Amino acid sequence: MSTATAKMNRTIEDLTLEIKQEIHVKAPLEKTFSALLEQDGTPMPLKLEAWPGGRWYRDLGDGNGHLWAHVQAIKRPTLLEFYGPLFMSYPVSSNLQYRLKEHDGGTLIEFLHTALGLITEDHRTGVVTGWGHVHEMVQKLAEGRLKAH
């Protein structure tokens, strides 16, 4: 005999996610944008096709992988925007926005991740740490404290 469970009466808070972060980088705008394009995906083997409609995906080799998102908008060196499920393999849609501008002799990255769908609690709590790690790597790469690969 099989068993099934259902969760009913979800609130809008259960179905949405919003993460905002500001990353201050001590590097020029163009160098920071290049680091952002290069660093997206570390430490996983993600590939980015940096043009409108391009894919951002996890490449596992031999034609295997996981589509994270598509490039919704790119305007070098001030905007990079994605839409897709990202790391979530269930009914969800995310929008990521990276807006870059010159600020105090360096670059300010304004990051916004919004999502709508059946977001698990593990992802809801872990995503802040995950994005923080990625953004730290972008910052180090742009500032020359991390070697490019």
TIVO-2410 file (N, C-alpha, C; in nm, 3 decimals):
# residues 149
REC num residu      c1      c2      c3 atome chaine
REC   1      M   0.084  -0.117   0.000     N      A
REC   1      M   0.000   0.000   0.000    CA      A
REC   1      M   0.089   0.124   0.000     C      A
REC   2      S   0.055   0.222  -0.080     N      A
REC   2      S   0.134   0.345  -0.084    CA      A
REC   2      S   0.065   0.452   0.000     C      A
REC   3      T   0.146   0.546   0.045     N      A
REC   3      T   0.092   0.658   0.120    CA      A
REC   3      T   0.127   0.786   0.048     C      A
REC   4      A   0.042   0.885   0.062     N      A
REC   4      A   0.066   1.015   0.000    CA      A
REC   4      A   0.031   1.123   0.100     C      A
REC   5      T   0.104   1.232   0.090     N      A
REC   5      T   0.075   1.347   0.175    CA      A
REC   5      T   0.056   1.468   0.086     C      A
REC   6      A  -0.019   1.562   0.135     N      A
REC   6      A  -0.042   1.686   0.060    CA      A
REC   6      A  -0.040   1.802   0.157     C      A
REC   7      K   0.019   1.910   0.114     N      A
REC   7      K   0.019   2.032   0.195    CA      A
REC   7      K  -0.071   2.132   0.124     C      A
REC   8      M  -0.172   2.172   0.191     N      A
REC   8      M  -0.269   2.264   0.133    CA      A
REC   8      M  -0.256   2.400   0.200     C      A
REC   9      N  -0.323   2.497   0.145     N      A
REC   9      N  -0.332   2.630   0.204    CA      A
REC   9      N  -0.196   2.696   0.221     C      A
REC  10      R  -0.113   2.690   0.121     N      A
REC  10      R   0.016   2.761   0.126    CA      A
REC  10      R  -0.008   2.911   0.117     C      A
REC  11      T   0.076   2.985   0.188     N      A
REC  11      T   0.066   3.131   0.182    CA      A
REC  11      T   0.162   3.183   0.075     C      A
REC  12      I   0.149   3.307   0.041     N      A
REC  12      I   0.239   3.368  -0.058    CA      A
REC  12      I   0.383   3.364  -0.007     C      A
REC  13      E   0.402   3.375   0.124     N      A
REC  13      E   0.537   3.367   0.181    CA      A
REC  13      E   0.598   3.228   0.162     C      A
REC  14      D   0.513   3.123   0.164     N      A
REC  14      D   0.561   2.988   0.140    CA      A
REC  14      D   0.607   2.968  -0.005     C      A
REC  15      L   0.551   3.046  -0.095     N      A
REC  15      L   0.574   3.027  -0.239    CA      A
REC  15      L   0.673   3.126  -0.299     C      A
REC  16      T   0.724   3.218  -0.219     N      A
REC  16      T   0.815   3.319  -0.274    CA      A
REC  16      T   0.946   3.324  -0.196     C      A
REC  17      L   1.045   3.376  -0.264     N      A
REC  17      L   1.179   3.393  -0.207    CA      A
REC  17      L   1.234   3.525  -0.259     C      A
REC  18      E   1.297   3.601  -0.172     N      A
REC  18      E   1.365   3.724  -0.215    CA      A
REC  18      E   1.494   3.739  -0.136     C      A
REC  19      I   1.604   3.747  -0.208     N      A
REC  19      I   1.736   3.765  -0.148    CA      A
REC  19      I   1.798   3.889  -0.212     C      A
REC  20      K   1.842   3.981  -0.128     N      A
REC  20      K   1.912   4.100  -0.176    CA      A
REC  20      K   2.049   4.103  -0.111     C      A
REC  21      Q   2.151   4.131  -0.191     N      A
REC  21      Q   2.286   4.146  -0.138    CA      A
REC  21      Q   2.356   4.259  -0.213     C      A
REC  22      E   2.440   4.330  -0.142     N      A
REC  22      E   2.528   4.429  -0.204    CA      A
REC  22      E   2.670   4.382  -0.186     C      A
REC  23      I   2.745   4.381  -0.294     N      A
REC  23      I   2.883   4.337  -0.292    CA      A
REC  23      I   2.969   4.455  -0.335     C      A
REC  24      H   3.060   4.499  -0.246     N      A
REC  24      H   3.150   4.609  -0.276    CA      A
REC  24      H   3.283   4.550  -0.323     C      A
REC  25      V   3.321   4.586  -0.444     N      A
REC  25      V   3.441   4.529  -0.506    CA      A
REC  25      V   3.541   4.641  -0.531     C      A
REC  26      K   3.665   4.620  -0.490     N      A
REC  26      K   3.771   4.719  -0.511    CA      A
REC  26      K   3.840   4.691  -0.644     C      A
REC  27      A   3.761   4.707  -0.752     N      A
REC  27      A   3.812   4.684  -0.888    CA      A
REC  27      A   3.723   4.764  -0.984     C      A
REC  28      P   3.775   4.796  -1.102     N      A
REC  28      P   3.696   4.870  -1.200    CA      A
REC  28      P   3.573   4.791  -1.246     C      A
REC  29      L   3.477   4.862  -1.296     N      A
REC  29      L   3.350   4.807  -1.342    CA      A
REC  29      L   3.370   4.693  -1.443     C      A
REC  30      E   3.449   4.715  -1.547     N      A
REC  30      E   3.467   4.615  -1.652    CA      A
REC  30      E   3.534   4.488  -1.597     C      A
REC  31      K   3.632   4.504  -1.511     N      A
REC  31      K   3.701   4.389  -1.452    CA      A
REC  31      K   3.606   4.311  -1.361     C      A
REC  32      T   3.522   4.381  -1.287     N      A
REC  32      T   3.426   4.315  -1.200    CA      A
REC  32      T   3.323   4.237  -1.281     C      A
REC  33      F   3.276   4.297  -1.390     N      A
REC  33      F   3.178   4.227  -1.475    CA      A
REC  33      F   3.240   4.102  -1.536     C      A
REC  34      S   3.363   4.112  -1.581     N      A
REC  34      S   3.433   3.994  -1.635    CA      A
REC  34      S   3.447   3.885  -1.531     C      A
REC  35      A   3.479   3.924  -1.408     N      A
REC  35      A   3.491   3.826  -1.299    CA      A
REC  35      A   3.356   3.761  -1.271     C      A
REC  36      L   3.250   3.837  -1.278     N      A
REC  36      L   3.116   3.784  -1.258    CA      A
REC  36      L   3.084   3.678  -1.363     C      A
REC  37      L   3.114   3.706  -1.489     N      A
REC  37      L   3.090   3.610  -1.596    CA      A
REC  37      L   3.174   3.484  -1.578     C      A
REC  38      E   3.298   3.502  -1.535     N      A
REC  38      E   3.389   3.389  -1.519    CA      A
REC  38      E   3.356   3.307  -1.395     C      A
REC  39      Q   3.318   3.373  -1.288     N      A
REC  39      Q   3.302   3.305  -1.159    CA      A
REC  39      Q   3.169   3.235  -1.145     C      A
REC  40      D   3.067   3.277  -1.218     N      A
REC  40      D   2.937   3.211  -1.204    CA      A
REC  40      D   2.955   3.062  -1.218     C      A
REC  41      G   2.917   2.991  -1.114     N      A
REC  41      G   2.924   2.846  -1.118    CA      A
REC  41      G   3.027   2.785  -1.028     C      A
REC  42      T   3.123   2.857  -0.984     N      A
REC  42      T   3.221   2.797  -0.894    CA      A
REC  42      T   3.154   2.769  -0.762     C      A
REC  43      P   3.174   2.655  -0.701     N      A
REC  43      P   3.273   2.553  -0.731    CA      A
REC  43      P   3.224   2.444  -0.825     C      A
REC  44      M   3.100   2.451  -0.871     N      A
REC  44      M   3.050   2.349  -0.962    CA      A
REC  44      M   3.091   2.380  -1.105     C      A
REC  45      P   3.096   2.277  -1.189     N      A
REC  45      P   3.132   2.300  -1.329    CA      A
REC  45      P   3.015   2.358  -1.409     C      A
REC  46      L   2.984   2.485  -1.388     N      A
REC  46      L   2.877   2.551  -1.463    CA      A
REC  46      L   2.936   2.622  -1.584     C      A
REC  47      K   2.860   2.622  -1.690     N      A
REC  47      K   2.900   2.694  -1.811    CA      A
REC  47      K   2.798   2.803  -1.839     C      A
REC  48      L   2.848   2.916  -1.888     N      A
REC  48      L   2.763   3.030  -1.919    CA      A
REC  48      L   2.785   3.072  -2.064     C      A
REC  49      E   2.676   3.076  -2.137     N      A
REC  49      E   2.676   3.133  -2.272    CA      A
REC  49      E   2.627   3.276  -2.256     C      A
REC  50      A   2.720   3.371  -2.257     N      A
REC  50      A   2.693   3.509  -2.217    CA      A
REC  50      A   2.634   3.593  -2.331     C      A
REC  51      W   2.510   3.559  -2.369     N      A
REC  51      W   2.435   3.637  -2.466    CA      A
REC  51      W   2.286   3.615  -2.437     C      A
REC  52      P   2.198   3.706  -2.482     N      A
REC  52      P   2.055   3.690  -2.455    CA      A
REC  52      P   2.005   3.553  -2.503     C      A
REC  53      G   1.940   3.480  -2.415     N      A
REC  53      G   1.891   3.347  -2.446    CA      A
REC  53      G   1.993   3.237  -2.420     C      A
REC  54      G   2.118   3.276  -2.391     N      A
REC  54      G   2.222   3.177  -2.364    CA      A
REC  54      G   2.191   3.096  -2.239     C      A
REC  55      R   2.248   2.977  -2.236     N      A
REC  55      R   2.223   2.887  -2.123    CA      A
REC  55      R   2.326   2.906  -2.013     C      A
REC  56      W   2.283   2.881  -1.891     N      A
REC  56      W   2.370   2.872  -1.775    CA      A
REC  56      W   2.340   2.734  -1.719     C      A
REC  57      Y   2.435   2.643  -1.731     N      A
REC  57      Y   2.404   2.505  -1.699    CA      A
REC  57      Y   2.521   2.433  -1.633     C      A
REC  58      R   2.486   2.328  -1.559     N      A
REC  58      R   2.586   2.243  -1.496    CA      A
REC  58      R   2.621   2.133  -1.594     C      A
REC  59      D   2.746   2.128  -1.632     N      A
REC  59      D   2.794   2.031  -1.730    CA      A
REC  59      D   2.857   1.913  -1.657     C      A
REC  60      L   2.793   1.798  -1.666     N      A
REC  60      L   2.845   1.677  -1.602    CA      A
REC  60      L   2.920   1.588  -1.700     C      A
REC  61      G   2.934   1.634  -1.824     N      A
REC  61      G   3.006   1.558  -1.926    CA      A
REC  61      G   2.918   1.454  -1.993     C      A
REC  62      D   2.960   1.408  -2.109     N      A
REC  62      D   2.889   1.305  -2.186    CA      A
REC  62      D   2.743   1.340  -2.213     C      A
REC  63      G   2.714   1.468  -2.232     N      A
REC  63      G   2.577   1.511  -2.262    CA      A
REC  63      G   2.485   1.514  -2.141     C      A
REC  64      N   2.539   1.498  -2.023     N      A
REC  64      N   2.460   1.501  -1.899    CA      A
REC  64      N   2.474   1.637  -1.832     C      A
REC  65      G   2.373   1.677  -1.758     N      A
REC  65      G   2.382   1.803  -1.686    CA      A
REC  65      G   2.249   1.850  -1.634     C      A
REC  66      H   2.244   1.976  -1.598     N      A
REC  66      H   2.126   2.036  -1.535    CA      A
REC  66      H   2.118   2.182  -1.580     C      A
REC  67      L   2.009   2.219  -1.646     N      A
REC  67      L   1.989   2.358  -1.686    CA      A
REC  67      L   1.954   2.441  -1.563     C      A
REC  68      W   2.034   2.542  -1.536     N      A
REC  68      W   2.005   2.632  -1.426    CA      A
REC  68      W   1.916   2.747  -1.473     C      A
REC  69      A   1.953   2.811  -1.583     N      A
REC  69      A   1.880   2.930  -1.625    CA      A
REC  69      A   1.918   2.968  -1.767     C      A
REC  70      H   1.847   3.066  -1.818     N      A
REC  70      H   1.881   3.131  -1.944    CA      A
REC  70      H   1.915   3.276  -1.914     C      A
REC  71      V   1.999   3.334  -1.998     N      A
REC  71      V   2.031   3.477  -1.986    CA      A
REC  71      V   1.909   3.554  -2.038     C      A
REC  72      Q   1.848   3.631  -1.950     N      A
REC  72      Q   1.733   3.712  -1.987    CA      A
REC  72      Q   1.778   3.845  -2.046     C      A
REC  73      A   1.882   3.903  -1.985     N      A
REC  73      A   1.934   4.031  -2.032    CA      A
REC  73      A   2.081   4.040  -1.997     C      A
REC  74      I   2.156   4.101  -2.088     N      A
REC  74      I   2.297   4.129  -2.061    CA      A
REC  74      I   2.328   4.263  -2.126     C      A
REC  75      K   2.385   4.351  -2.048     N      A
REC  75      K   2.427   4.483  -2.096    CA      A
REC  75      K   2.562   4.510  -2.032     C      A
REC  76      R   2.668   4.474  -2.102     N      A
REC  76      R   2.804   4.486  -2.049    CA      A
REC  76      R   2.840   4.633  -2.028     C      A
REC  77      P   2.895   4.671  -1.918     N      A
REC  77      P   2.932   4.596  -1.798    CA      A
REC  77      P   2.839   4.625  -1.680     C      A
REC  78      T   2.709   4.653  -1.704     N      A
REC  78      T   2.625   4.700  -1.594    CA      A
REC  78      T   2.508   4.609  -1.557     C      A
REC  79      L   2.476   4.508  -1.639     N      A
REC  79      L   2.359   4.427  -1.610    CA      A
REC  79      L   2.379   4.283  -1.658     C      A
REC  80      L   2.344   4.189  -1.571     N      A
REC  80      L   2.338   4.048  -1.607    CA      A
REC  80      L   2.216   3.992  -1.536     C      A
REC  81      E   2.123   3.934  -1.615     N      A
REC  81      E   1.998   3.886  -1.558    CA      A
REC  81      E   1.967   3.747  -1.613     C      A
REC  82      F   1.919   3.659  -1.522     N      A
REC  82      F   1.886   3.521  -1.557    CA      A
REC  82      F   1.743   3.489  -1.516     C      A
REC  83      Y   1.684   3.388  -1.584     N      A
REC  83      Y   1.558   3.331  -1.539    CA      A
REC  83      Y   1.565   3.180  -1.556     C      A
REC  84      G   1.508   3.106  -1.461     N      A
REC  84      G   1.506   2.961  -1.468    CA      A
REC  84      G   1.495   2.900  -1.329     C      A
REC  85      P   1.500   2.766  -1.322     N      A
REC  85      P   1.484   2.698  -1.193    CA      A
REC  85      P   1.608   2.700  -1.105     C      A
REC  86      L   1.724   2.733  -1.162     N      A
REC  86      L   1.852   2.730  -1.093    CA      A
REC  86      L   1.879   2.590  -1.039     C      A
REC  87      F   1.916   2.578  -0.915     N      A
REC  87      F   1.954   2.452  -0.852    CA      A
REC  87      F   1.833   2.373  -0.802     C      A
REC  88      M   1.713   2.424  -0.825     N      A
REC  88      M   1.592   2.364  -0.769    CA      A
REC  88      M   1.523   2.277  -0.875     C      A
REC  89      S   1.517   2.147  -0.853     N      A
REC  89      S   1.458   2.053  -0.948    CA      A
REC  89      S   1.314   2.021  -0.910     C      A
REC  90      Y   1.232   2.124  -0.908     N      A
REC  90      Y   1.090   2.111  -0.879    CA      A
REC  90      Y   1.022   2.236  -0.934     C      A
REC  91      P   0.887   2.244  -0.926     N      A
REC  91      P   0.817   2.356  -0.987    CA      A
REC  91      P   0.853   2.490  -0.922     C      A
REC  92      V   0.942   2.563  -0.989     N      A
REC  92      V   0.985   2.693  -0.939    CA      A
REC  92      V   1.044   2.774  -1.056     C      A
REC  93      S   1.032   2.903  -1.048     N      A
REC  93      S   1.095   2.991  -1.145    CA      A
REC  93      S   1.166   3.103  -1.069     C      A
REC  94      S   1.291   3.126  -1.107     N      A
REC  94      S   1.372   3.229  -1.042    CA      A
REC  94      S   1.410   3.339  -1.141     C      A
REC  95      N   1.435   3.455  -1.086     N      A
REC  95      N   1.494   3.565  -1.161    CA      A
REC  95      N   1.611   3.614  -1.079     C      A
REC  96      L   1.729   3.621  -1.143     N      A
REC  96      L   1.850   3.675  -1.079    CA      A
REC  96      L   1.887   3.802  -1.151     C      A
REC  97      Q   1.918   3.906  -1.077     N      A
REC  97      Q   1.964   4.032  -1.135    CA      A
REC  97      Q   2.094   4.074  -1.070     C      A
REC  98      Y   2.192   4.101  -1.154     N      A
REC  98      Y   2.317   4.162  -1.110    CA      A
REC  98      Y   2.323   4.299  -1.177     C      A
REC  99      R   2.318   4.404  -1.096     N      A
REC  99      R   2.331   4.541  -1.147    CA      A
REC  99      R   2.461   4.597  -1.091     C      A
REC 100      L   2.548   4.643  -1.180     N      A
REC 100      L   2.679   4.692  -1.141    CA      A
REC 100      L   2.690   4.841  -1.171     C      A
REC 101      K   2.756   4.913  -1.078     N      A
REC 101      K   2.781   5.055  -1.103    CA      A
REC 101      K   2.908   5.096  -1.030     C      A
REC 102      E   2.972   5.200  -1.084     N      A
REC 102      E   3.091   5.253  -1.020    CA      A
REC 102      E   3.051   5.313  -0.887     C      A
REC 103      H   3.139   5.289  -0.786     N      A
REC 103      H   3.106   5.336  -0.652    CA      A
REC 103      H   3.234   5.344  -0.569     C      A
REC 104      D   3.265   5.461  -0.516     N      A
REC 104      D   3.380   5.481  -0.426    CA      A
REC 104      D   3.510   5.423  -0.480     C      A
REC 105      G   3.541   5.451  -0.606     N      A
REC 105      G   3.666   5.405  -0.665    CA      A
REC 105      G   3.667   5.257  -0.701     C      A
REC 106      G   3.554   5.191  -0.693     N      A
REC 106      G   3.542   5.049  -0.727    CA      A
REC 106      G   3.408   5.023  -0.791     C      A
REC 107      T   3.352   4.908  -0.761     N      A
REC 107      T   3.224   4.869  -0.820    CA      A
REC 107      T   3.131   4.820  -0.710     C      A
REC 108      L   3.005   4.858  -0.722     N      A
REC 108      L   2.900   4.806  -0.635    CA      A
REC 108      L   2.815   4.712  -0.719     C      A
REC 109      I   2.800   4.588  -0.671     N      A
REC 109      I   2.710   4.492  -0.734    CA      A
REC 109      I   2.585   4.484  -0.648     C      A
REC 110      E   2.472   4.513  -0.709     N      A
REC 110      E   2.343   4.494  -0.642    CA      A
REC 110      E   2.283   4.366  -0.695     C      A
REC 111      F   2.267   4.268  -0.608     N      A
REC 111      F   2.218   4.136  -0.644    CA      A
REC 111      F   2.077   4.116  -0.591     C      A
REC 112      L   1.989   4.062  -0.675     N      A
REC 112      L   1.853   4.032  -0.635    CA      A
REC 112      L   1.814   3.896  -0.691     C      A
REC 113      H   1.773   3.805  -0.604     N      A
REC 113      H   1.722   3.675  -0.644    CA      A
REC 113      H   1.579   3.666  -0.594     C      A
REC 114      T   1.484   3.659  -0.688     N      A
REC 114      T   1.345   3.636  -0.652    CA      A
REC 114      T   1.301   3.504  -0.714     C      A
REC 115      A   1.211   3.434  -0.644     N      A
REC 115      A   1.163   3.305  -0.694    CA      A
REC 115      A   1.018   3.287  -0.654     C      A
REC 116      L   0.948   3.209  -0.736     N      A
REC 116      L   0.810   3.175  -0.711    CA      A
REC 116      L   0.793   3.027  -0.740     C      A
REC 117      G   0.738   2.954  -0.643     N      A
REC 117      G   0.714   2.811  -0.663    CA      A
REC 117      G   0.716   2.735  -0.533     C      A
REC 118      L   0.731   2.605  -0.544     N      A
REC 118      L   0.730   2.515  -0.428    CA      A
REC 118      L   0.871   2.504  -0.371     C      A
REC 119      I   0.915   2.607  -0.304     N      A
REC 119      I   1.053   2.619  -0.256    CA      A
REC 119      I   1.070   2.541  -0.127     C      A
REC 120      T   1.166   2.448  -0.125     N      A
REC 120      T   1.188   2.368  -0.005    CA      A
REC 120      T   1.257   2.451   0.102     C      A
REC 121      E   1.239   2.411   0.226     N      A
REC 121      E   1.300   2.483   0.337    CA      A
REC 121      E   1.453   2.477   0.331     C      A
REC 122      D   1.509   2.363   0.287     N      A
REC 122      D   1.654   2.351   0.273    CA      A
REC 122      D   1.709   2.456   0.177     C      A
REC 123      H   1.643   2.473   0.064     N      A
REC 123      H   1.688   2.572  -0.033    CA      A
REC 123      H   1.665   2.713   0.019     C      A
REC 124      R   1.554   2.734   0.084     N      A
REC 124      R   1.523   2.868   0.136    CA      A
REC 124      R   1.630   2.916   0.235     C      A
REC 125      T   1.680   2.826   0.319     N      A
REC 125      T   1.781   2.865   0.418    CA      A
REC 125      T   1.923   2.861   0.362     C      A
REC 126      G   1.951   2.768   0.273     N      A
REC 126      G   2.087   2.751   0.222    CA      A
REC 126      G   2.128   2.848   0.113     C      A
REC 127      V   2.031   2.907   0.046     N      A
REC 127      V   2.061   2.991  -0.070    CA      A
REC 127      V   2.139   3.118  -0.032     C      A
REC 128      V   2.114   3.173   0.084     N      A
REC 128      V   2.185   3.294   0.126    CA      A
REC 128      V   2.334   3.266   0.140     C      A
REC 129      T   2.367   3.155   0.206     N      A
REC 129      T   2.507   3.116   0.221    CA      A
REC 129      T   2.570   3.086   0.087     C      A
REC 130      G   2.497   3.015   0.002     N      A
REC 130      G   2.549   2.979  -0.131    CA      A
REC 130      G   2.582   3.100  -0.215     C      A
REC 131      W   2.489   3.195  -0.224     N      A
REC 131      W   2.516   3.317  -0.301    CA      A
REC 131      W   2.628   3.397  -0.238     C      A
REC 132      G   2.635   3.399  -0.106     N      A
REC 132      G   2.743   3.470  -0.039    CA      A
REC 132      G   2.879   3.415  -0.078     C      A
REC 133      H   2.889   3.282  -0.090     N      A
REC 133      H   3.016   3.219  -0.130    CA      A
REC 133      H   3.050   3.257  -0.275     C      A
REC 134      V   2.953   3.247  -0.364     N      A
REC 134      V   2.977   3.283  -0.504    CA      A
REC 134      V   3.021   3.428  -0.515     C      A
REC 135      H   2.955   3.516  -0.443     N      A
REC 135      H   2.988   3.659  -0.452    CA      A
REC 135      H   3.124   3.691  -0.391     C      A
REC 136      E   3.162   3.618  -0.289     N      A
REC 136      E   3.297   3.633  -0.233    CA      A
REC 136      E   3.403   3.594  -0.336     C      A
REC 137      M   3.378   3.488  -0.411     N      A
REC 137      M   3.472   3.444  -0.515    CA      A
REC 137      M   3.481   3.547  -0.628     C      A
REC 138      V   3.367   3.605  -0.666     N      A
REC 138      V   3.366   3.711  -0.768    CA      A
REC 138      V   3.451   3.828  -0.721     C      A
REC 139      Q   3.431   3.867  -0.597     N      A
REC 139      Q   3.505   3.979  -0.540    CA      A
REC 139      Q   3.655   3.951  -0.540     C      A
REC 140      K   3.695   3.834  -0.495     N      A
REC 140      K   3.837   3.798  -0.491    CA      A
REC 140      K   3.897   3.792  -0.631     C      A
REC 141      L   3.824   3.736  -0.726     N      A
REC 141      L   3.873   3.727  -0.863    CA      A
REC 141      L   3.892   3.867  -0.923     C      A
REC 142      A   3.794   3.953  -0.906     N      A
REC 142      A   3.803   4.089  -0.962    CA      A
REC 142      A   3.915   4.169  -0.899     C      A
REC 143      E   3.936   4.149  -0.770     N      A
REC 143      E   4.039   4.224  -0.698    CA      A
REC 143      E   4.177   4.162  -0.713     C      A
REC 144      G   4.188   4.053  -0.787     N      A
REC 144      G   4.318   3.991  -0.811    CA      A
REC 144      G   4.368   3.906  -0.695     C      A
REC 145      R   4.278   3.872  -0.602     N      A
REC 145      R   4.318   3.789  -0.488    CA      A
REC 145      R   4.291   3.641  -0.513     C      A
REC 146      L   4.239   3.609  -0.631     N      A
REC 146      L   4.210   3.471  -0.668    CA      A
REC 146      L   4.255   3.453  -0.812     C      A
REC 147      K   4.329   3.350  -0.838     N      A
REC 147      K   4.376   3.324  -0.975    CA      A
REC 147      K   4.262   3.278  -1.062     C      A
REC 148      A   4.255   3.329  -1.184     N      A
REC 148      A   4.154   3.285  -1.281    CA      A
REC 148      A   4.186   3.141  -1.323     C      A
REC 149      H   4.082   3.068  -1.354     N      A
REC 149      H   4.104   2.930  -1.400    CA      A
REC 149      H   4.066   2.915  -1.544     C      A
***
